[in-house]
Amino acid sequence: QEPSLQDSIFFRLWTRKEALLKAAGVGIGEDLLKVNVVGASDNVHSSEGLQPVVFKEVLWLITAIEGLDTGFCGTICYEGKDLRLVKSYFFI
């Protein structure tokens, strides 16, 4: 079943927040409502591109995981200025 636009946006934002907070090593209970993962140039309807976010005075880059089945979304968050793919895994 195709998710609604509202559901898609919610889960895209949720996975962004969760990825950022896990990468930063903090729990979601305390900081979940405080963190903003929607930048001025961000489009939550699109999964393309890197989104820079400053959290705890550190620059983090957030990007969607592409190629997932309909109804699924995922996000990668990492500290730094560029991304270098080390290994890629696909699970069935």
Biopython code that builds the backbone (N, CA, C, O; Angstrom):
import numpy as np
from Bio.PDB.StructureBuilder import StructureBuilder

atoms = [
    (1, "GLN", "N", (0.851, -1.182, 0.000)),
    (1, "GLN", "CA", (0.000, 0.000, 0.000)),
    (1, "GLN", "C", (0.890, 1.238, 0.000)),
    (1, "GLN", "O", (1.859, 1.320, 0.755)),
    (2, "GLU", "N", (0.555, 2.183, -0.842)),
    (2, "GLU", "CA", (1.289, 3.437, -0.952)),
    (2, "GLU", "C", (1.003, 4.293, 0.289)),
    (2, "GLU", "O", (-0.160, 4.534, 0.611)),
    (3, "PRO", "N", (2.056, 4.756, 0.994)),
    (3, "PRO", "CA", (1.819, 5.598, 2.171)),
    (3, "PRO", "C", (1.302, 6.975, 1.759)),
    (3, "PRO", "O", (1.577, 7.452, 0.658)),
    (4, "SER", "N", (0.555, 7.601, 2.652)),
    (4, "SER", "CA", (0.058, 8.949, 2.371)),
    (4, "SER", "C", (1.233, 9.928, 2.411)),
    (4, "SER", "O", (2.286, 9.620, 2.969)),
    (5, "LEU", "N", (1.048, 11.094, 1.822)),
    (5, "LEU", "CA", (2.093, 12.118, 1.830)),
    (5, "LEU", "C", (2.449, 12.503, 3.259)),
    (5, "LEU", "O", (3.625, 12.673, 3.578)),
    (6, "GLN", "N", (1.452, 12.643, 4.118)),
    (6, "GLN", "CA", (1.696, 13.003, 5.516)),
    (6, "GLN", "C", (2.532, 11.929, 6.215)),
    (6, "GLN", "O", (3.463, 12.253, 6.952)),
    (7, "ASP", "N", (2.208, 10.654, 5.989)),
    (7, "ASP", "CA", (2.982, 9.563, 6.581)),
    (7, "ASP", "C", (4.421, 9.568, 6.062)),
    (7, "ASP", "O", (5.364, 9.391, 6.833)),
    (8, "SER", "N", (4.582, 9.770, 4.766)),
    (8, "SER", "CA", (5.920, 9.791, 4.169)),
    (8, "SER", "C", (6.784, 10.892, 4.780)),
    (8, "SER", "O", (7.949, 10.668, 5.108)),
    (9, "ILE", "N", (6.202, 12.080, 4.929)),
    (9, "ILE", "CA", (6.946, 13.201, 5.510)),
    (9, "ILE", "C", (7.285, 12.910, 6.967)),
    (9, "ILE", "O", (8.414, 13.148, 7.397)),
    (10, "PHE", "N", (6.321, 12.398, 7.733)),
    (10, "PHE", "CA", (6.575, 12.080, 9.140)),
    (10, "PHE", "C", (7.738, 11.103, 9.280)),
    (10, "PHE", "O", (8.666, 11.350, 10.050)),
    (11, "PHE", "N", (7.697, 10.001, 8.545)),
    (11, "PHE", "CA", (8.738, 8.988, 8.704)),
    (11, "PHE", "C", (10.083, 9.460, 8.159)),
    (11, "PHE", "O", (11.126, 9.086, 8.696)),
    (12, "ARG", "N", (10.081, 10.269, 7.109)),
    (12, "ARG", "CA", (11.336, 10.822, 6.607)),
    (12, "ARG", "C", (11.983, 11.718, 7.672)),
    (12, "ARG", "O", (13.189, 11.640, 7.906)),
    (13, "LEU", "N", (11.166, 12.573, 8.318)),
    (13, "LEU", "CA", (11.698, 13.439, 9.380)),
    (13, "LEU", "C", (12.111, 12.621, 10.599)),
    (13, "LEU", "O", (13.138, 12.903, 11.215)),
    (14, "TRP", "N", (11.318, 11.612, 10.950)),
    (14, "TRP", "CA", (11.644, 10.767, 12.102)),
    (14, "TRP", "C", (12.983, 10.064, 11.896)),
    (14, "TRP", "O", (13.822, 10.061, 12.797)),
    (15, "THR", "N", (13.195, 9.467, 10.717)),
    (15, "THR", "CA", (14.453, 8.756, 10.491)),
    (15, "THR", "C", (15.633, 9.716, 10.466)),
    (15, "THR", "O", (16.735, 9.347, 10.872)),
    (16, "ARG", "N", (15.418, 10.954, 9.992)),
    (16, "ARG", "CA", (16.483, 11.963, 10.041)),
    (16, "ARG", "C", (16.863, 12.277, 11.486)),
    (16, "ARG", "O", (18.041, 12.302, 11.840)),
    (17, "LYS", "N", (15.842, 12.517, 12.314)),
    (17, "LYS", "CA", (16.116, 12.828, 13.724)),
    (17, "LYS", "C", (16.806, 11.655, 14.415)),
    (17, "LYS", "O", (17.792, 11.838, 15.130)),
    (18, "GLU", "N", (16.289, 10.469, 14.199)),
    (18, "GLU", "CA", (16.860, 9.289, 14.851)),
    (18, "GLU", "C", (18.308, 9.074, 14.412)),
    (18, "GLU", "O", (19.163, 8.782, 15.248)),
    (19, "ALA", "N", (18.596, 9.211, 13.124)),
    (19, "ALA", "CA", (19.958, 9.033, 12.619)),
    (19, "ALA", "C", (20.903, 10.073, 13.209)),
    (19, "ALA", "O", (22.022, 9.742, 13.600)),
    (20, "LEU", "N", (20.463, 11.325, 13.276)),
    (20, "LEU", "CA", (21.299, 12.388, 13.830)),
    (20, "LEU", "C", (21.587, 12.148, 15.306)),
    (20, "LEU", "O", (22.736, 12.239, 15.737)),
    (21, "LEU", "N", (20.559, 11.844, 16.076)),
    (21, "LEU", "CA", (20.753, 11.654, 17.514)),
    (21, "LEU", "C", (21.610, 10.425, 17.813)),
    (21, "LEU", "O", (22.412, 10.446, 18.746)),
    (22, "LYS", "N", (21.451, 9.365, 17.039)),
    (22, "LYS", "CA", (22.300, 8.185, 17.229)),
    (22, "LYS", "C", (23.743, 8.479, 16.836)),
    (22, "LYS", "O", (24.673, 8.065, 17.529)),
    (23, "ALA", "N", (23.936, 9.191, 15.727)),
    (23, "ALA", "CA", (25.300, 9.532, 15.300)),
    (23, "ALA", "C", (25.991, 10.422, 16.324)),
    (23, "ALA", "O", (27.198, 10.311, 16.536)),
    (24, "ALA", "N", (25.224, 11.308, 16.962)),
    (24, "ALA", "CA", (25.777, 12.217, 17.965)),
    (24, "ALA", "C", (25.960, 11.541, 19.315)),
    (24, "ALA", "O", (26.592, 12.103, 20.210)),
    (25, "GLY", "N", (25.412, 10.335, 19.468)),
    (25, "GLY", "CA", (25.589, 9.584, 20.709)),
    (25, "GLY", "C", (24.697, 10.040, 21.848)),
    (25, "GLY", "O", (25.035, 9.858, 23.018)),
    (26, "VAL", "N", (23.554, 10.635, 21.508)),
    (26, "VAL", "CA", (22.613, 11.070, 22.550)),
    (26, "VAL", "C", (21.306, 10.315, 22.377)),
    (26, "VAL", "O", (21.014, 9.791, 21.302)),
    (27, "GLY", "N", (20.535, 10.267, 23.431)),
    (27, "GLY", "CA", (19.269, 9.543, 23.370)),
    (27, "GLY", "C", (18.165, 10.362, 22.743)),
    (27, "GLY", "O", (18.219, 11.592, 22.728)),
    (28, "ILE", "N", (17.156, 9.668, 22.220)),
    (28, "ILE", "CA", (16.062, 10.378, 21.579)),
    (28, "ILE", "C", (15.084, 10.972, 22.589)),
    (28, "ILE", "O", (14.332, 11.887, 22.253)),
    (29, "GLY", "N", (15.082, 10.472, 23.804)),
    (29, "GLY", "CA", (14.134, 10.954, 24.802)),
    (29, "GLY", "C", (14.311, 12.408, 25.159)),
    (29, "GLY", "O", (13.328, 13.139, 25.289)),
    (30, "GLU", "N", (15.541, 12.841, 25.319)),
    (30, "GLU", "CA", (15.805, 14.205, 25.766)),
    (30, "GLU", "C", (15.826, 15.206, 24.615)),
    (30, "GLU", "O", (15.275, 16.300, 24.736)),
    (31, "ASP", "N", (16.446, 14.846, 23.518)),
    (31, "ASP", "CA", (16.706, 15.814, 22.463)),
    (31, "ASP", "C", (15.776, 15.726, 21.259)),
    (31, "ASP", "O", (15.892, 16.546, 20.349)),
    (32, "LEU", "N", (14.875, 14.780, 21.220)),
    (32, "LEU", "CA", (14.038, 14.561, 20.045)),
    (32, "LEU", "C", (13.255, 15.809, 19.639)),
    (32, "LEU", "O", (13.193, 16.142, 18.456)),
    (33, "LEU", "N", (12.667, 16.488, 20.595)),
    (33, "LEU", "CA", (11.866, 17.663, 20.272)),
    (33, "LEU", "C", (12.719, 18.903, 20.012)),
    (33, "LEU", "O", (12.239, 19.866, 19.414)),
    (34, "LYS", "N", (13.962, 18.889, 20.448)),
    (34, "LYS", "CA", (14.832, 20.061, 20.321)),
    (34, "LYS", "C", (15.565, 20.127, 18.987)),
    (34, "LYS", "O", (15.966, 21.207, 18.554)),
    (35, "VAL", "N", (15.740, 18.991, 18.339)),
    (35, "VAL", "CA", (16.560, 18.955, 17.127)),
    (35, "VAL", "C", (15.716, 19.270, 15.900)),
    (35, "VAL", "O", (14.613, 18.751, 15.732)),
    (36, "ASN", "N", (16.264, 20.140, 15.039)),
    (36, "ASN", "CA", (15.597, 20.521, 13.799)),
    (36, "ASN", "C", (16.380, 19.924, 12.635)),
    (36, "ASN", "O", (17.549, 20.257, 12.436)),
    (37, "VAL", "N", (15.751, 19.057, 11.878)),
    (37, "VAL", "CA", (16.420, 18.418, 10.744)),
    (37, "VAL", "C", (15.904, 18.938, 9.406)),
    (37, "VAL", "O", (16.201, 18.366, 8.357)),
    (38, "VAL", "N", (15.140, 20.013, 9.442)),
    (38, "VAL", "CA", (14.646, 20.629, 8.217)),
    (38, "VAL", "C", (15.383, 21.942, 8.033)),
    (38, "VAL", "O", (15.099, 22.925, 8.717)),
    (39, "GLY", "N", (16.343, 21.955, 7.096)),
    (39, "GLY", "CA", (17.106, 23.162, 6.825)),
    (39, "GLY", "C", (16.345, 24.108, 5.922)),
    (39, "GLY", "O", (15.324, 23.736, 5.343)),
    (40, "ALA", "N", (16.840, 25.338, 5.799)),
    (40, "ALA", "CA", (16.175, 26.350, 4.984)),
    (40, "ALA", "C", (16.091, 25.915, 3.523)),
    (40, "ALA", "O", (15.123, 26.237, 2.834)),
    (41, "SER", "N", (17.101, 25.183, 3.048)),
    (41, "SER", "CA", (17.091, 24.755, 1.650)),
    (41, "SER", "C", (16.529, 23.345, 1.488)),
    (41, "SER", "O", (16.536, 22.796, 0.386)),
    (42, "ASP", "N", (16.044, 22.763, 2.577)),
    (42, "ASP", "CA", (15.573, 21.382, 2.561)),
    (42, "ASP", "C", (14.164, 21.292, 1.999)),
    (42, "ASP", "O", (13.347, 22.198, 2.165)),
    (43, "ASN", "N", (13.904, 20.189, 1.336)),
    (43, "ASN", "CA", (12.567, 19.887, 0.840)),
    (43, "ASN", "C", (12.213, 18.506, 1.356)),
    (43, "ASN", "O", (12.735, 17.508, 0.860)),
    (44, "VAL", "N", (11.331, 18.434, 2.349)),
    (44, "VAL", "CA", (11.016, 17.138, 2.961)),
    (44, "VAL", "C", (10.280, 16.218, 2.004)),
    (44, "VAL", "O", (10.127, 15.031, 2.295)),
    (45, "HIS", "N", (9.820, 16.732, 0.870)),
    (45, "HIS", "CA", (9.148, 15.886, -0.122)),
    (45, "HIS", "C", (10.160, 15.172, -1.003)),
    (45, "HIS", "O", (9.798, 14.249, -1.733)),
    (46, "SER", "N", (11.421, 15.581, -0.946)),
    (46, "SER", "CA", (12.461, 14.997, -1.789)),
    (46, "SER", "C", (13.441, 14.233, -0.923)),
    (46, "SER", "O", (13.726, 14.634, 0.205)),
    (47, "SER", "N", (13.956, 13.136, -1.447)),
    (47, "SER", "CA", (14.939, 12.353, -0.706)),
    (47, "SER", "C", (16.341, 12.574, -1.264)),
    (47, "SER", "O", (17.278, 11.882, -0.867)),
    (48, "GLU", "N", (16.497, 13.523, -2.173)),
    (48, "GLU", "CA", (17.779, 13.709, -2.826)),
    (48, "GLU", "C", (18.648, 14.720, -2.101)),
    (48, "GLU", "O", (18.154, 15.689, -1.525)),
    (49, "GLY", "N", (19.955, 14.478, -2.138)),
    (49, "GLY", "CA", (20.921, 15.449, -1.659)),
    (49, "GLY", "C", (21.271, 15.335, -0.193)),
    (49, "GLY", "O", (20.556, 14.723, 0.600)),
    (50, "LEU", "N", (22.391, 15.944, 0.141)),
    (50, "LEU", "CA", (22.860, 15.996, 1.521)),
    (50, "LEU", "C", (22.270, 17.213, 2.211)),
    (50, "LEU", "O", (22.187, 18.291, 1.623)),
    (51, "GLN", "N", (21.863, 17.037, 3.451)),
    (51, "GLN", "CA", (21.312, 18.134, 4.217)),
    (51, "GLN", "C", (22.244, 18.427, 5.390)),
    (51, "GLN", "O", (22.375, 17.595, 6.287)),
    (52, "PRO", "N", (22.899, 19.600, 5.403)),
    (52, "PRO", "CA", (23.762, 19.938, 6.533)),
    (52, "PRO", "C", (22.931, 20.370, 7.742)),
    (52, "PRO", "O", (21.974, 21.132, 7.604)),
    (53, "VAL", "N", (23.296, 19.887, 8.910)),
    (53, "VAL", "CA", (22.626, 20.240, 10.155)),
    (53, "VAL", "C", (23.695, 20.469, 11.209)),
    (53, "VAL", "O", (24.614, 19.661, 11.346)),
    (54, "VAL", "N", (23.584, 21.559, 11.955)),
    (54, "VAL", "CA", (24.484, 21.793, 13.081)),
    (54, "VAL", "C", (23.749, 21.350, 14.342)),
    (54, "VAL", "O", (22.646, 21.814, 14.631)),
    (55, "PHE", "N", (24.384, 20.439, 15.090)),
    (55, "PHE", "CA", (23.810, 19.918, 16.324)),
    (55, "PHE", "C", (24.937, 19.760, 17.334)),
    (55, "PHE", "O", (25.955, 19.130, 17.046)),
    (56, "LYS", "N", (24.754, 20.329, 18.508)),
    (56, "LYS", "CA", (25.785, 20.290, 19.562)),
    (56, "LYS", "C", (27.101, 20.865, 19.025)),
    (56, "LYS", "O", (28.183, 20.350, 19.308)),
    (57, "GLU", "N", (26.981, 21.945, 18.244)),
    (57, "GLU", "CA", (28.125, 22.674, 17.686)),
    (57, "GLU", "C", (28.974, 21.837, 16.723)),
    (57, "GLU", "O", (30.156, 22.123, 16.533)),
    (58, "VAL", "N", (28.385, 20.820, 16.124)),
    (58, "VAL", "CA", (29.074, 19.955, 15.169)),
    (58, "VAL", "C", (28.266, 19.945, 13.873)),
    (58, "VAL", "O", (27.036, 19.908, 13.900)),
    (59, "LEU", "N", (28.973, 19.979, 12.728)),
    (59, "LEU", "CA", (28.313, 19.879, 11.435)),
    (59, "LEU", "C", (28.075, 18.415, 11.106)),
    (59, "LEU", "O", (29.006, 17.610, 11.084)),
    (60, "TRP", "N", (26.819, 18.083, 10.851)),
    (60, "TRP", "CA", (26.422, 16.733, 10.472)),
    (60, "TRP", "C", (25.815, 16.799, 9.078)),
    (60, "TRP", "O", (25.172, 17.788, 8.726)),
    (61, "LEU", "N", (26.012, 15.769, 8.295)),
    (61, "LEU", "CA", (25.384, 15.663, 6.983)),
    (61, "LEU", "C", (24.400, 14.501, 7.015)),
    (61, "LEU", "O", (24.713, 13.411, 7.492)),
    (62, "ILE", "N", (23.218, 14.757, 6.502)),
    (62, "ILE", "CA", (22.136, 13.778, 6.515)),
    (62, "ILE", "C", (21.730, 13.499, 5.072)),
    (62, "ILE", "O", (21.552, 14.423, 4.279)),
    (63, "THR", "N", (21.585, 12.226, 4.743)),
    (63, "THR", "CA", (21.110, 11.867, 3.410)),
    (63, "THR", "C", (20.203, 10.647, 3.495)),
    (63, "THR", "O", (20.368, 9.787, 4.360)),
    (64, "ALA", "N", (19.253, 10.593, 2.585)),
    (64, "ALA", "CA", (18.320, 9.469, 2.544)),
    (64, "ALA", "C", (19.006, 8.249, 1.938)),
    (64, "ALA", "O", (19.897, 8.377, 1.098)),
    (65, "ILE", "N", (18.583, 7.076, 2.369)),
    (65, "ILE", "CA", (19.024, 5.823, 1.759)),
    (65, "ILE", "C", (18.112, 5.584, 0.560)),
    (65, "ILE", "O", (16.896, 5.457, 0.706)),
    (66, "GLU", "N", (18.704, 5.527, -0.607)),
    (66, "GLU", "CA", (17.926, 5.377, -1.837)),
    (66, "GLU", "C", (17.687, 3.905, -2.158)),
    (66, "GLU", "O", (18.407, 3.032, -1.674)),
    (67, "GLY", "N", (16.675, 3.634, -2.975)),
    (67, "GLY", "CA", (16.434, 2.301, -3.489)),
    (67, "GLY", "C", (15.645, 1.378, -2.588)),
    (67, "GLY", "O", (15.604, 0.172, -2.827)),
    (68, "LEU", "N", (15.017, 1.920, -1.555)),
    (68, "LEU", "CA", (14.215, 1.079, -0.669)),
    (68, "LEU", "C", (12.835, 0.854, -1.282)),
    (68, "LEU", "O", (12.369, 1.654, -2.093)),
    (69, "ASP", "N", (12.198, -0.223, -0.893)),
    (69, "ASP", "CA", (10.866, -0.529, -1.394)),
    (69, "ASP", "C", (9.867, 0.541, -0.965)),
    (69, "ASP", "O", (10.101, 1.268, 0.000)),
    (70, "THR", "N", (8.761, 0.629, -1.683)),
    (70, "THR", "CA", (7.690, 1.557, -1.350)),
    (70, "THR", "C", (7.235, 1.312, 0.088)),
    (70, "THR", "O", (7.057, 0.169, 0.509)),
    (71, "GLY", "N", (7.054, 2.387, 0.824)),
    (71, "GLY", "CA", (6.616, 2.280, 2.208)),
    (71, "GLY", "C", (7.759, 2.218, 3.206)),
    (71, "GLY", "O", (7.521, 2.143, 4.411)),
    (72, "PHE", "N", (9.003, 2.249, 2.721)),
    (72, "PHE", "CA", (10.169, 2.209, 3.600)),
    (72, "PHE", "C", (11.019, 3.451, 3.373)),
    (72, "PHE", "O", (11.099, 3.960, 2.255)),
    (73, "CYS", "N", (11.647, 3.934, 4.427)),
    (73, "CYS", "CA", (12.602, 5.025, 4.275)),
    (73, "CYS", "C", (13.723, 4.813, 5.277)),
    (73, "CYS", "O", (13.551, 4.122, 6.281)),
    (74, "GLY", "N", (14.851, 5.400, 5.002)),
    (74, "GLY", "CA", (16.009, 5.287, 5.880)),
    (74, "GLY", "C", (16.903, 6.491, 5.675)),
    (74, "GLY", "O", (16.845, 7.154, 4.639)),
    (75, "THR", "N", (17.722, 6.767, 6.656)),
    (75, "THR", "CA", (18.586, 7.940, 6.623)),
    (75, "THR", "C", (19.962, 7.588, 7.165)),
    (75, "THR", "O", (20.100, 6.803, 8.103)),
    (76, "ILE", "N", (20.966, 8.182, 6.559)),
    (76, "ILE", "CA", (22.339, 8.083, 7.053)),
    (76, "ILE", "C", (22.756, 9.468, 7.520)),
    (76, "ILE", "O", (22.498, 10.465, 6.847)),
    (77, "CYS", "N", (23.399, 9.522, 8.671)),
    (77, "CYS", "CA", (23.904, 10.778, 9.203)),
    (77, "CYS", "C", (25.353, 10.571, 9.595)),
    (77, "CYS", "O", (25.696, 9.562, 10.211)),
    (78, "TYR", "N", (26.207, 11.526, 9.240)),
    (78, "TYR", "CA", (27.612, 11.407, 9.594)),
    (78, "TYR", "C", (28.216, 12.781, 9.806)),
    (78, "TYR", "O", (27.742, 13.781, 9.266)),
    (79, "GLU", "N", (29.265, 12.808, 10.600)),
    (79, "GLU", "CA", (29.971, 14.044, 10.898)),
    (79, "GLU", "C", (31.005, 14.293, 9.810)),
    (79, "GLU", "O", (31.705, 13.371, 9.390)),
    (80, "GLY", "N", (31.100, 15.516, 9.362)),
    (80, "GLY", "CA", (32.126, 15.833, 8.389)),
    (80, "GLY", "C", (31.612, 16.575, 7.188)),
    (80, "GLY", "O", (30.487, 17.074, 7.164)),
    (81, "LYS", "N", (32.472, 16.635, 6.187)),
    (81, "LYS", "CA", (32.169, 17.437, 5.009)),
    (81, "LYS", "C", (31.911, 16.626, 3.760)),
    (81, "LYS", "O", (31.358, 17.155, 2.796)),
    (82, "ASP", "N", (32.295, 15.349, 3.741)),
    (82, "ASP", "CA", (32.054, 14.548, 2.550)),
    (82, "ASP", "C", (31.802, 13.102, 2.937)),
    (82, "ASP", "O", (32.092, 12.684, 4.058)),
    (83, "LEU", "N", (31.264, 12.353, 2.003)),
    (83, "LEU", "CA", (30.894, 10.958, 2.243)),
    (83, "LEU", "C", (31.754, 10.058, 1.378)),
    (83, "LEU", "O", (31.936, 10.297, 0.184)),
    (84, "ARG", "N", (32.275, 9.020, 2.006)),
    (84, "ARG", "CA", (33.050, 8.019, 1.274)),
    (84, "ARG", "C", (32.445, 6.667, 1.610)),
    (84, "ARG", "O", (32.450, 6.241, 2.765)),
    (85, "LEU", "N", (31.925, 5.999, 0.591)),
    (85, "LEU", "CA", (31.297, 4.705, 0.799)),
    (85, "LEU", "C", (32.380, 3.649, 1.045)),
    (85, "LEU", "O", (33.280, 3.459, 0.227)),
    (86, "VAL", "N", (32.272, 2.978, 2.176)),
    (86, "VAL", "CA", (33.237, 1.937, 2.525)),
    (86, "VAL", "C", (32.710, 0.583, 2.095)),
    (86, "VAL", "O", (33.395, -0.140, 1.372)),
    (87, "LYS", "N", (31.511, 0.225, 2.520)),
    (87, "LYS", "CA", (30.874, -1.034, 2.141)),
    (87, "LYS", "C", (29.382, -0.799, 2.033)),
    (87, "LYS", "O", (28.816, 0.064, 2.704)),
    (88, "SER", "N", (28.766, -1.579, 1.182)),
    (88, "SER", "CA", (27.327, -1.488, 1.008)),
    (88, "SER", "C", (26.748, -2.901, 1.179)),
    (88, "SER", "O", (27.247, -3.867, 0.602)),
    (89, "TYR", "N", (25.691, -2.994, 1.980)),
    (89, "TYR", "CA", (25.047, -4.271, 2.222)),
    (89, "TYR", "C", (23.580, -4.175, 1.861)),
    (89, "TYR", "O", (22.940, -3.156, 2.119)),
    (90, "PHE", "N", (23.048, -5.219, 1.273)),
    (90, "PHE", "CA", (21.632, -5.324, 1.023)),
    (90, "PHE", "C", (21.139, -6.597, 1.681)),
    (90, "PHE", "O", (21.713, -7.669, 1.488)),
    (91, "PHE", "N", (20.079, -6.478, 2.455)),
    (91, "PHE", "CA", (19.529, -7.629, 3.157)),
    (91, "PHE", "C", (18.188, -7.980, 2.539)),
    (91, "PHE", "O", (17.391, -7.101, 2.212)),
    (92, "ILE", "N", (17.954, -9.244, 2.386)),
    (92, "ILE", "CA", (16.675, -9.705, 1.827)),
    (92, "ILE", "C", (15.884, -10.394, 2.897)),
    (92, "ILE", "O", (14.773, -10.859, 2.642)),
]
sb = StructureBuilder()
sb.init_structure("model")
sb.init_model(0)
sb.init_chain("A")
sb.init_seg("    ")
for serial, (resi, resn, name, xyz) in enumerate(atoms, 1):
    if name == "N":
        sb.init_residue(resn, " ", resi, " ")
    sb.init_atom(name, np.array(xyz, "f"), 0.0, 1.0, " ", f" {name:<3s}", serial, name[0])
structure = sb.get_structure()
